């Protein structure tokens, strides 16, 4: 007789079971999430503590793997390992981290990169960015929060970093019912911003109080592409954060760059990066709402050879899609008149809810409403240290479109 769902699996783990309507085949083929309406949520399942490990069974009670369970989340379970007899311990983490590290060592000659990109690196909900001998961890799923100690120990063992900082910011942790308390997990927090060399530029990352982990490594190849078109150019970098596109352009020989952002602390870091590169004389910043600044620059008749707009996610979820696409269209409409004849316009989106086709359509509508014509010369995505899990569309969130106007 097949055991009921209430019995314990190997290693004392509880068992959770899919409903008949759930797509078990998709999960077996690599889709990592189980939604709350796909799982039998009996009294025992509902009573599991957020982050508990369990063995997942299909509706016929056949084992499918070990999952991290969070009854408080719409994503009620995340697949960790299809082997039901494996132990999720420090050794398990070390194997996953060593595999992730091996790829980054192949890709980069300096230890500044995204080390773990969540599901695509076999650690669902976990983001780890590396800054030399320091790592910033975002445990954005309850199972990772619960197992943060062995994860941290494994991270130190595999990378030999001296400091590990937990960043608890971001909306995803809130959706998981997790707190927003960041902390130093081991080592000592740096006294100030960390210098990060990338694309010939020097960026300053605030790894303790900055946005996300302090720097956006995902745009690295798009920074490089734009920089390659910026020699001798006047560059406008809107939603610049710490100077992502503008500092790369200056490193490539841009005549001048103007960085625009709502955050003065981020612009101060950009200014510090320009000073470290000794290009401060060719760099300026302007603090303010990007839509207002673009409007004001247009009214002044300002022109730039390269204009890049890299806004935050205007469509972070499906319900926000239509409003987000309107915002992307408006950005394109306001930015296009600022591009000199035969200049370059770069438009970016990190909204996974807006796929490439929808984002491209919104951008083209904005360019058209500005009365200009443009040829699409390049489509960029996140760098290879942000691998995509083909089964999970959300992992391919970043799109960058470059037009000649």
Secondary structure, DSSP 8 states (H G I E B T S, - for coil): ----TTS--GGG-EEEEB-TTS-HHHHHTT--EEEGGGB---HHHHTS-TTEEEEEE-TT--EEEEEEE-TTSSEEEEEEES-TT---SHHHHHHHHHHHHHHHHHH-SSSEEEEEEGGGGT-TTEEEEEETTEEEEEE-SHHHHHTHHHHHHHHHHHH--SEEEE---SHHHHHTT-----EEEES---SS-EEEEETTEEEEE-TTTSSTTSS-GGGHHHHHHHHHT-TT-EEEEET-TTTHHHHHHHHTT-SEEEEEES-HHHHHHHHHHHHHHT-GGGEEEEES-HHHHHHHHHHTT--EEEEEEE---S-SSGGGHHHHHHHHHHHHHHHHTTEEEEEEEEEEE--TTS-HHHHHHHHHHHHHHTT---EEEEEE---TTS---TT-GGG---EEEEEE-
